[in-house]
Amino acid sequence: MKPLRLIAGAAVISGAVGTGAAAASASPSADPAPSAPSAPSTPAAPSVTHGESVTKDADGKYRVYTWQTGTVTQKSGSSITVRSSDGTTWTWAINADTDVRRKSVAVGDTVMVGGPRDGESRTAARITDPLNFDKLHNRMKELRKQMQDLRGSLPDRPDAPDLSKDFPEPPKLP
């Protein structure tokens, strides 16, 4: 499965774009007619509620991958049920191949889960903490400062390339 990237609040996997429930349809369909532009507002930090994309694997077969952020409402030895903020509730099979990237998963926890879908069955390939853009932004600022400090401690060399543009200030999230 290719990595998930977020661009201005949209989830992108293997070239497919989706935002929340709009990407949750399993069958291809025409996009609805575009709506009139709304008045500018202060957008919230982007978040992934749930969605899916269809990708073509190395064998030429099409696969459906789904992802969801929400609260764990049920947990057993072989599955978890997650409810998203919009009310969507999916049950995910978990097995020995599920990559759990958090200390534990318990009822009431907020998680991000993703993996393949076959019919109505979803299998969790990974369970992790939801994306925290404020935390990521702050970490990028820390790393930029560390790189600047390291650069400042290097001896001056007349032939050294100018690296000042390699570490620009990260954009400020709303």
N, C-alpha and C positions, 0 to 999 in steps of 0.2 A: 504494500500500500504506500502510495506517495504521501509525503508530509502535508499537513494542513497549514495553509498560509492564510493570514487575514489581511484583507485590503479594504480599508474604509468601511469596516463593519460587515464585509461579505466573506464568506468562507470559500476558499478556492482549493479544490483537490483535482489534480490532473487536468487542469484547464476548465473544469466545470465550476460554475459560480452559483452560489445559493445564499440566500439570507433567510434564516429562520425557516418557517413553515413553507415558504415559497419553493424551497429546494426539496421538500419532502415527498413530492410526487414520484412514484416509481415508474410511471409511463411518461414518455416524452409528450409534450403538448405545446401548443403555440403559446407564446407569452401573451398575457392580457394586454389590452390596449393601454398605452402609457397614460398615466394620470397627469393632470396639470401640475407644474412645479409648485411646491409648497413654500411658504414664507421661510426665510432662513431662521434656524433655531440653533441652540447650543446642543450639539449631539452628545449623547452619553458615550462613554467608552464602549468600543465595539465588543459584542459578545456573541457567542455561538449558542443558539438555543437548541436547534436540531436541524438535520438535513441529510442529504445523500447525494452521491454522484455515481455515475456509471463510468467505469474505466475499462480499457482493453489491456489484458495482461500479456506477458511475453509469449504465451501459447496462442494468442489471438482470440481468446475467449473474453466475453464481456462479463464484468463483475460489478455488483452493486455494493458500495461502501456507505455506511451510515455513521452518523455521529450525533451525540446528544449531551447537553449539559443540563443537570437538574439535581434533584434531591432523591437519594436512595429511599424508597418506600418499603421495599421488602428485600430480604437477602436469604439465600439458602446456600448449601454447599455447591450447587450447580447453576445458580442464576442470581441475578439482581434485577430489580424493577426500579426504573428511574422515571420521575415525573418532572417535566420541564416547566418553566414559569408560565407557559401558555396553556398548560393542562395536558399536553401530549405525554402519554405514559407508554413506555416500551419495556419489555422484559428482555434481558440479554443473557444468553447462555455464557457461563464462565467455565474454563477448563484449565488444564495444566499449561497450555500455551498462552493463556491470557497474561499479558505483561501489566502487572499492577505496580504503578509508580507512585505509591503513597504508602504510608506506614500501615494503614488498615482501611477497610471499607465497612462501614456500619450504617444501619438505618438512621436517617437524619443527616448523613453527610452529603455535602454538595460535591459532585464529581463531574468529570468529562469522560465520556466513554465512546469508543468508536470501534468499528469492525465490519466485516462482511455481512450482507443480508442475503438469505436464500429464501424466496417466498416471503412469508411473514416471520421467519426465524432470524434473529440477530445473534451473532456470536461476538462477544467482547474480545477484540484483539489487544486493546489497551484501556486501562482505567487510570486516570490521573486527576490531579487537581485542575480546576478550571483555569483558563488563562487569566492572569491578573496583569492588565496592561500598565497600571500605575507602578506596580512592583518592577515590571520589565523596564519601563522608562527610567525609573530611579537607578536600576542596576546598570543600564547603559550609560547613564551620567557618571556613575562611579568608575566604570571601566575607562571612559574617556579621560577622566581626571587622572587615573593611574597611568594611562599611556602618555599623557602630557607630562606628568612627573618623571616618568622614565626617560622621555625624550630630553627633558631639561637636565638630567644627570649625565647624559652622554657628552663626551668631549666634542668641541666644535671641529668639524672637518669641512674644508672648503669644497670638497667634491661630494658631500652628502646631499642626497635628494631632499627637496622640501616636502615634508610629510604633513604639513599643517592642514592640508585639504583631505587627508586620509581619514581623519576623525572629526567630522563636522558635528556641531551641536545637534543632538537628536531633536526631532520636532516635538513640540509641546502638545500633549493630548488634552482634549477639552475636559 
